[in-house]
Amino acid sequence: MCGRYTITVTLEELLVRYGIEEGTFTNYRPRYNVAPGQMVIAVIHDGKRNRMGELKWGLVPSWAKDESAGNKMINARAETLAEKPAYRLPFERKRCLIPADGFYEWKRVGGRKQPMRIVLNDGAIFSMAGLYDTWTAPDGRKVSSCTIVTTEPNRLVADIHNRMPVILRPEDEALWLDRTVTDIEKLKPLLKPFPAERMTVYPVSELVGNVQNDIPACIAKREP
């Protein structure tokens, strides 16, 4: 699964990375411990250009009875996207990118779980494959939410966890975002583990275990 991640870059870096014209993101700040249920930065394509905004992490399908459905849908398994009612339509028509520069998993070491941060070798921003939907509450309030697609782990992550987020190659991002592409057979090849040789992992502080800790110390390498 993917239950925590980081996006510690500046807003300017994000806008340049995704080719987005400068907008008003007054609430943006670097995040060191993003958790489910929170509002997260996401990128979609409106048919003309990339757009960036916020979605609630935890997909609430448009047909859900209540908002709590999102608590169980923070991740979507790549292997069953076309089968699950909550993900089938978003897979065809409502795909997004979730920008990140690292994600956390917990590795069992002896009798305890050691948090690990997984990043690209060059520390660059990467895009996790996401799906989104909009749910309308009985009072008319609209909730736009998302889920992160996961796949089997590469050999680096396999030593830590049995799932990892789908990290798209930059050259595949446009296809994933293209709203005119509804043939899921063209999309399935994108849902594979990112190459292990392009990633690295290191231990971090147990601070990340508390979602209230969203500080630079969360990503600092833990010394033996």
C-alpha positions as CSV (number, residue, x, y, z in Angstrom):
1,M,0.0,0.0,0.0
2,C,0.9,3.7,0.1
3,G,-0.2,5.3,3.3
4,R,2.3,8.2,3.7
5,Y,4.3,10.3,1.4
6,T,6.2,13.5,1.0
7,I,6.2,16.5,-1.4
8,T,8.8,18.9,0.0
9,V,9.6,21.0,-3.1
10,T,8.5,24.6,-3.7
11,L,5.4,25.6,-5.5
12,E,7.5,27.1,-8.3
13,E,9.2,23.7,-8.8
14,L,5.8,22.0,-9.0
15,L,4.5,24.5,-11.6
16,V,7.6,24.1,-13.8
17,R,7.6,20.3,-13.5
18,Y,4.0,20.0,-14.7
19,G,4.0,22.9,-17.1
20,I,1.3,24.7,-15.2
21,E,0.7,28.5,-15.6
22,E,1.2,30.3,-12.3
23,G,-2.0,30.3,-10.3
24,T,-3.1,31.1,-6.8
25,F,-2.2,28.4,-4.4
26,T,-2.2,30.4,-1.2
27,N,-2.3,27.3,1.1
28,Y,0.6,25.4,-0.5
29,R,3.5,24.5,1.7
30,P,6.1,21.7,1.6
31,R,4.8,18.5,3.2
32,Y,6.9,16.0,5.1
33,N,4.3,13.5,6.2
34,V,1.2,13.5,4.0
35,A,-1.5,11.2,5.4
36,P,-4.9,9.8,4.3
37,G,-7.9,12.0,4.8
38,Q,-5.9,15.1,4.1
39,M,-6.1,17.4,1.2
40,V,-3.4,16.6,-1.3
41,I,-2.0,18.3,-4.5
42,A,-3.1,16.6,-7.7
43,V,-2.7,17.3,-11.4
44,I,-5.4,16.7,-14.1
45,H,-5.7,17.7,-17.7
46,D,-8.8,19.6,-18.7
47,G,-8.5,18.8,-22.4
48,K,-6.3,21.8,-23.2
49,R,-3.7,22.0,-20.4
50,N,-2.6,20.6,-17.1
51,R,-4.3,22.0,-14.0
52,M,-3.3,21.7,-10.4
53,G,-5.6,21.6,-7.4
54,E,-6.4,19.8,-4.2
55,L,-8.3,16.5,-3.7
56,K,-9.1,14.7,-0.5
57,W,-7.0,11.5,-0.1
58,G,-9.5,8.7,0.1
59,L,-11.8,8.1,-2.8
60,V,-15.5,8.7,-2.2
61,P,-17.4,7.3,-5.3
62,S,-20.1,9.5,-6.8
63,W,-22.7,6.9,-5.8
64,A,-21.5,6.4,-2.2
65,K,-24.1,6.7,0.6
66,D,-21.8,8.8,2.7
67,E,-18.4,10.4,2.8
68,S,-16.9,7.8,5.2
69,A,-16.5,5.4,2.2
70,G,-13.3,7.2,1.4
71,N,-11.7,5.9,4.6
72,K,-11.3,2.5,3.0
73,M,-10.2,3.7,-0.4
74,I,-6.9,5.4,0.0
75,N,-5.3,2.8,-2.4
76,A,-6.6,1.0,-5.4
77,R,-4.9,-2.2,-6.6
78,A,-3.8,-2.0,-10.3
79,E,-4.8,-5.6,-10.9
80,T,-8.5,-5.0,-10.2
81,L,-9.2,-1.4,-11.3
82,A,-11.4,-2.6,-14.1
83,E,-13.4,-4.9,-11.8
84,K,-14.1,-2.8,-8.8
85,P,-17.3,-0.6,-9.1
86,A,-15.6,2.3,-7.2
87,Y,-12.6,2.4,-9.7
88,R,-14.0,1.2,-13.0
89,L,-15.3,4.5,-14.3
90,P,-12.5,6.7,-12.8
91,F,-10.0,4.3,-14.5
92,E,-11.6,5.1,-17.8
93,R,-12.3,8.8,-17.4
94,K,-11.0,10.4,-14.2
95,R,-7.3,9.9,-13.9
96,C,-4.8,12.2,-12.1
97,L,-1.2,12.5,-11.0
98,I,-0.3,12.8,-7.4
99,P,3.1,14.6,-7.2
100,A,5.6,13.3,-4.6
101,D,9.3,13.2,-3.9
102,G,9.3,10.2,-1.6
103,F,7.0,7.8,0.2
104,Y,7.2,5.9,3.5
105,E,6.9,2.2,4.3
106,W,7.6,0.4,7.6
107,K,10.1,-2.4,7.7
108,R,10.0,-5.0,10.4
109,V,13.4,-5.0,12.2
110,G,13.6,-7.5,15.1
111,G,10.6,-6.7,17.2
112,R,9.8,-3.3,15.9
113,K,8.9,-1.5,12.7
114,Q,11.4,0.9,11.2
115,P,10.0,3.6,9.0
116,M,11.8,3.9,5.7
117,R,11.7,6.6,3.0
118,I,11.9,5.6,-0.6
119,V,13.0,8.2,-3.1
120,L,14.4,8.5,-6.7
121,N,18.2,8.4,-6.9
122,D,18.3,12.0,-8.1
123,G,15.7,13.2,-5.5
124,A,13.4,14.4,-8.3
125,I,9.7,14.9,-8.2
126,F,7.7,11.9,-9.4
127,S,4.1,11.2,-10.3
128,M,2.0,8.5,-8.6
129,A,-0.9,7.3,-10.7
130,G,-4.2,8.4,-9.2
131,L,-7.9,8.2,-9.8
132,Y,-10.5,10.8,-8.7
133,D,-14.2,11.3,-8.3
134,T,-16.7,13.8,-7.0
135,W,-19.4,13.0,-4.4
136,T,-22.3,15.3,-3.6
137,A,-23.5,15.3,0.0
138,P,-27.2,15.5,0.9
139,D,-26.7,19.2,1.7
140,G,-25.3,19.9,-1.8
141,R,-21.6,20.1,-0.6
142,K,-19.3,18.5,-3.2
143,V,-16.3,16.4,-2.2
144,S,-13.6,15.8,-4.8
145,S,-11.3,13.0,-3.7
146,C,-8.7,10.6,-4.9
147,T,-6.9,7.3,-4.5
148,I,-3.4,6.2,-5.3
149,V,-3.0,3.2,-7.5
150,T,-0.6,0.5,-6.2
151,T,1.1,-2.5,-7.8
152,E,3.5,-5.3,-6.8
153,P,6.8,-4.1,-5.4
154,N,10.1,-3.9,-7.2
155,R,13.0,-5.7,-5.7
156,L,14.0,-2.7,-3.6
157,V,10.6,-2.2,-2.0
158,A,9.9,-6.0,-1.8
159,D,12.3,-6.1,1.2
160,I,10.0,-3.7,3.0
161,H,6.5,-4.2,1.8
162,N,4.4,-6.2,-0.6
163,R,2.9,-3.2,-2.5
164,M,4.2,0.1,-3.8
165,P,2.6,3.0,-5.6
166,V,2.5,3.1,-9.3
167,I,5.1,5.6,-10.3
168,L,4.6,6.7,-13.9
169,R,7.5,7.4,-16.2
170,P,7.5,11.2,-17.2
171,E,7.0,10.2,-20.8
172,D,3.8,8.2,-19.8
173,E,2.2,11.0,-17.8
174,A,0.4,12.6,-20.7
175,L,-1.2,9.3,-21.7
176,W,-2.4,8.7,-18.2
177,L,-4.0,12.2,-18.1
178,D,-5.5,12.1,-21.6
179,R,-9.3,12.2,-21.1
180,T,-9.9,11.1,-24.6
181,V,-8.2,7.7,-23.9
182,T,-10.9,5.4,-22.5
183,D,-9.5,2.1,-23.7
184,I,-8.0,0.7,-20.5
185,E,-6.0,-1.8,-22.5
186,K,-3.8,1.1,-23.5
187,L,-3.4,2.1,-19.9
188,K,-2.7,-1.2,-18.2
189,P,0.9,-1.4,-19.4
190,L,1.7,1.7,-17.4
191,L,0.7,0.1,-14.1
192,K,4.0,-1.7,-13.4
193,P,6.7,-1.4,-10.7
194,F,9.1,1.5,-11.2
195,P,12.7,0.3,-11.8
196,A,14.5,-0.5,-8.6
197,E,17.8,0.6,-9.9
198,R,16.5,4.2,-10.1
199,M,15.4,4.3,-6.5
200,T,17.0,4.3,-3.1
201,V,15.8,3.8,0.5
202,Y,16.9,5.0,3.9
203,P,15.7,4.8,7.5
204,V,14.0,7.8,9.1
205,S,12.8,8.9,12.5
206,E,9.7,7.3,14.1
207,L,8.3,10.8,14.1
208,V,6.5,9.9,10.9
209,G,4.3,7.5,12.8
210,N,2.3,10.4,14.1
211,V,0.4,12.3,11.4
212,Q,0.7,15.5,13.4
213,N,4.4,15.5,12.8
214,D,4.8,17.3,9.4
215,I,8.3,18.7,9.8
216,P,11.7,18.5,8.0
217,A,12.9,16.1,10.8
218,C,10.6,13.4,9.3
219,I,12.8,13.0,6.2
220,A,16.2,13.2,7.9
221,K,18.2,10.0,7.7
222,R,18.2,8.1,10.9
223,E,21.7,7.2,12.0
224,P,22.4,3.7,13.4
